[in-house]
Amino acid sequence: MYSLDEGELDESRIIEAGIMAGNMRDTKGVVEAFEKLKAFTVKLIYLNTTGEHELDAKAVIIAMGDIGELVAENRMELASIAAARELGEVAKAAAEHRRDALAVKATSILGNLARVLVEKNMGTATKTVAETLGNFGKVSVGQKSENQISMAEIFLMQIAEGGLREGLEEASLTAINSLGDIGVASVEEGLEESVIGAELLLEEVGTLAVRVKREPEAKAVVHAFGIIGKVFPQRGSKTTVVQAAWSLEIIRVLAEEGGLKSVARAAKVALESLKTAGVRDEEQNLEKIQEIKKFHRKLLERK
């Protein structure tokens, strides 16, 4: 393994210390372990490393995930927040340096951590994961890494829906807003598939929010479509505009039928603001959307 500078602990000892601190519910010990493991892994990412070093980094990322799930199971909120932040820093560094395998691994572990946090009803820590995934998604947009963007979007959708079911409103709203931000960034970068991916997932969250009568989250979804729609005139493709219109109309109709009148009105306003004139529901639009839905299903099956 890569040798740390003199005076730094061996990473295997840090992992052991982190596990012990988690079992003893020692928040300070866990936080310190995460900081050191993050520093070690990021150092490897910055180096022109060999295949062996990449395996070392991946092993540490997996260990960070194990400690993260341990502290989440023990309902250690501050330690779980530290896990989310430090894993997020690793994922971001890997994305920025195009270390795709490490970025994917760290993001997958963040998604798994979010699932445990939602199950344990830990709203603040879940919100932190959503913020972290949002930041990672925007970095991935800058790198034009569609696979990584899709992973971030899917995990954000799962957090939003989990938050809806478990009553974690702040976490759900943060995930929805982050999906919208990734959609905007993707429009600006001309990444059509990522934009449509965000729209499809926002539609899923929006329809669920309407069905469970959660007006704040439903309005947040409509707002997200609104901010994405504002940048369509510059870079939006016909397919992305059509998908946004379809999604908003579905949400509007469901909200009208469900008695959420303010949501229905907001969706109508957002729909009218889209520049849909002259855009036909062409067959190629539908084919593109179906391809992205199929890709989402494949990603979900792998998680």
Secondary structure, DSSP 8 states (H G I E B T S, - for coil): -----TTS--HHHHHHHHHHHHHTT-HHHHHHHHHHHHHHHHHHHHS---HHHHHHHHHHHHHHHHHHHHHHHTT-HHHHHHHHHHHHHHHHHHHHTT-HHHHHHHHHHHHHHHHHHHHTT-HHHHHHHHHHHHHHHHHHHHTT-HHHHHHHHHHHHHHHHHHHHHT-HHHHHHHHHHHHHHHHHHHHTT-HHHHHHHHHHHHHHHHHHHHTT-HHHHHHHHHHHHHHHHTHHHH--HHHHHHHHHHHHHHHHHHHHHT-HHHHHHHHHHHHHS--TT----HHHHHHHHHHHHHHHHHHHH-
